[in-house]
């Protein structure tokens, strides 16, 4: 397994380094249906993606100040560079496993990286040249990783499963542009969306964790689909690219809520804050992060605590 040491990176755009703390919004801030900025325009590139919160409540996202980096958000309006990926690698989705490692989908080099958070060293967790560009990833309580794998040039995509030993398995090819992906709260299903085709699929997870029995969960009429996360009630939150909103579907696939955002191009979301109810949304055109309050904590908030 290839391991790379990565010294601490502090990029010049922001020199705001605060003690690590759980990001939260005070009771006097705007209501759940009105988002606000955590990080303002241009702090991240337009490649901002992959928000994820570690076990200490610290928020991370890809492409801070320049492509190929991982940024750490330490407070409202405060961010610094956490690490730089090697060579020409560029991250997209981020998730944390049960060991606290940061898993990063590298869409340039067909790789999923594992980051030791103690010393910021990088290891190649999985690599497969048959991948188009691993885009977003989801992770089960058993540390099985699922990766969407679009080919934007042809409007097609694939779905991959990565076992705990890093072995890759192609689950399905000839799909639409696979993008957002999430494991259900009860660990029984995997949700995968297709951005261009505006479909959300649901797979049943068998005893080995393999996705089977694919069914259509929801079809949208307009705008694109991007990152997805579940709350602890089993509801699915979907970034609606171009619509400027996060739509919430209940476990039957019915729309039950929609949160409006300041920007029009959300790429992904993550739950965090002191109670797990704060939703952080990466905004592509703005290079910013918006936030709003959900009535329920995220699925991942207590997954490995």
N, C-alpha and C positions, 0 to 999 in steps of 0.2 A: 504494500500500500504506500503510495507516494505521499510524503509529508513535507509541507513547506512552512517554514517559520515566517511570520508576518509581523514586523515590528509595528508599534503604534503609529497610526497616521493621523495627523491633524491638518486638514486641508484649510487653505487661507480664507475661504468665503466667510466662515463664521469662526470666531475665536471664543465661543461661549461654551465653556465647559463647567457644568455644575455638578454637585454631588448626585450620584445616581439615585433616583427616587421614582415612585410610582406616579405617572402622569394622571392628573384628575382635573375635573372642572368644578369650580365652586358652585354652591347652590344659587348664587346670584347671576350665573351665566345664562345664556339663552336656553330655551326649552328644547325638548328632544327633536322637534321638527324644524329647528333652525341651526344649521351647522355653523361652526366658527373655525378660524385658523388655529392650528397648533404651530405649524411652520408655514411661513408666507412664501409668496412667489419667488421662484428662481433659486431657492436654496439647494434644491435637488435639480437634476436635469429633467428633461421631458421623458426620460426613461425611468422615472420613479415608479417603483412597484414593490411587491413583496413585503408589505408591512407585517411584522410579527413581534410579539411581546414575550420576553423571557420570563423565567420563574420569579425574578425579582421585580417584574413590572416595567422593565425598560423596553422602549419601543425602538425597533430597527427598520430600515428600509434600504433598498438598493439605489445606487447612483447618486450619491451625495456629492454635489459640486462638479463631478465629472463621471463619465461612464466607467464601469468596472470597479466601483467602490461600494462599500457598505457604510451607511451612516447610522449614527446613534442619536436618538432624540432624548435629551436629558431634562427637558422642561419646556414650557410654552415659549416659543421663539428661540430655543436653545438646541443646538445640534453640533456634533463634531464627527470627524472621520474615524471609523472603527477599524477598517482594514481595506486593503486593496487586493483584488483578485490577481493572480499571476497571468503573465503573458497578455493575450487579448481577451481574456474571459470577461463576460458581462453577466451579472446575476439578474434573475427575475423573481421567482417565488422563493420565499423563506419560510421554514417551519422549524420548531424546536422538538427534539425527541425526548424520550424519558430520561436520558442521561444528561440532558441540558445542552446537548450539542446543537449548534445552528446548522441546519441543512439548507443549502443554497442550490437552486437550479441554475446552471450556467448554459444559456441558450446558444452560445457561440461554439463551445467545445464539447457538446453532447455529454455533459458531466453533471453529477451532483456532488457538491463539496460538503465535507463535514468540518465544522470549526470547533476546536477546543476553546471554550470561552475563557479559560483561565490564562492561557498564554497566546491566544489568537492564532495558533498554528492551524494550517489547512491540510486536510487529507482528501484524496480522491475516494469518495464513498462508492460511487458507481459511475461507469462510463460505457457508452454503447454507441458506436458509429452509425448504427441503424436509426438512431433518433434524428428527427428533423432538427428540433431545437427545444429541449425540455423547457417548458414555459412556467406553469404553475405546479405546485406540489401540495398534496395533502398527506397527512400521516395518521395512522391509527394508534390506538392505545398500546398495541403490540409492536409499534415502531415499523410497521409496513408502510412504505412510501408509495403513493400513486402519483403519476406525472402526466399532465396533458402535454401534447406534442404536436402543435400545429405546423402546417406548411402554408404560410400566408400567400405564397405566389400561386398556388393551385387551389386554394380554398378547401384544402383537405386537412386531415389530422389523424393522430394515433393516440392510443392510451397505453401507458406502461405501468407495471407493478415492479417495485424494487424490494426484494426480501431483506431481512435483517443482516444477511451476509454480503449485501451489495449486489446480489445476482439480479439481473434485469429480465423481465418477461414481457413480451409484447402481448397485450390483452386484445387489442382490436386495431385494425388499420382501416383505411378507406372511410373514415368518419368525416364530418365537417371540421371546421376550424376549432378544434378542441382548445379550451382555454381555462375558465374557472373550474375548480375541483375541490371537493370537500367530502369528508366522512361524516355520516349522520351521527347525531348525538348518542343514539343507542348502539352504535357500531355495527348496525345491520346492513347499511346501504352505503353506496358511493354515488355522489352526484357529480356529473360532468356536463359542462355546457359547451355549445358550439357558437362562437361569436357571430359569424356571418349568417348562419342559418337560424339563429335566435332560438335554439332549442336547448332545453335542460333534460338530460337523461338520468335515469336512476338505475343502478345495478344493485342486485343483492350480493352481499359478501358471503361466500361459502365458509365452511369450517377452517379452511386454510387461509382465508382472507382474499381469495381470488374473486374478482367481480364477474358475476354471471347474471343471466335472466334480465337483460336490458329492456327497459320500458320507458316510454316518453312521459316525463314528469310535468313539463310545462312548455308551451309554445308562446313566444312573444310575437307581436305584430310589427314592432318597429325597434329601431336603435340596436346597438350592439350589446353583447354580454361580456363581462370580464370576471374578476375574482369573486369568490363566494366563501362564506363562513356560516356555520350554524350557531345558534344560541343554545342554552341548556334546556330549552323546551322543545327542541327539534325543529324550530323554524329556520328556514334557509334565507340568508341575506345575500343579494346579488347586486354587484356593481353594474349599473346600466350606462354603458359607455355612449356618450352623445346625448343622453337624456338628462344627465346631471342629477342622478338620484340613486338611492339604494332601495331596491324593492325587496319586500319580505314575503316569502311563501310559507304557508303552514305545511305540516307533514303530509297533507293530502295534495299539495300542489296548488292550492288556492291562494291568491294574493290577499294579504291581510293588512299590509302597511306599505307606505312609500315615504322615504325621507328625502327631502329636497336638499341639494348642495349648492354652494356658491358657484363652483365651476361646473362645466358640462361633461368633463371627460374623466370620471373615476376609473382607476385601473384595478384597485384591490382594497381590501379592508381587513382589519383585525380588531379584536376586543381586548380591552385592558382597563386601566384605572384601578382604584382601590377596591372596587366591588365587581370588577369584570364587566361592567355595563357601558363603559366608554368605548365608542366605536371610532377607530381611526381610519381615514380614507385617503389613499394616495391619489393625487390629481395630476394627470399627465400634462396637459397643456400649461398648467400653472407651475409645475415643479414644486408643488406644495402639499401639505397634509391638512385636511379638514377633520373635524370631529363633531359628534353628536352623542346624545345619551340614549341608550336602549333600555327598555323596561326589564330586560333579562341579561344575565351574564352570558358570555360566550362559552361555547362547548369546551374550548381548549383552556379556559381560565383555570379550572381545577383539575385538568387532566393529569398533570405530573407534579402536583403540589403535595 
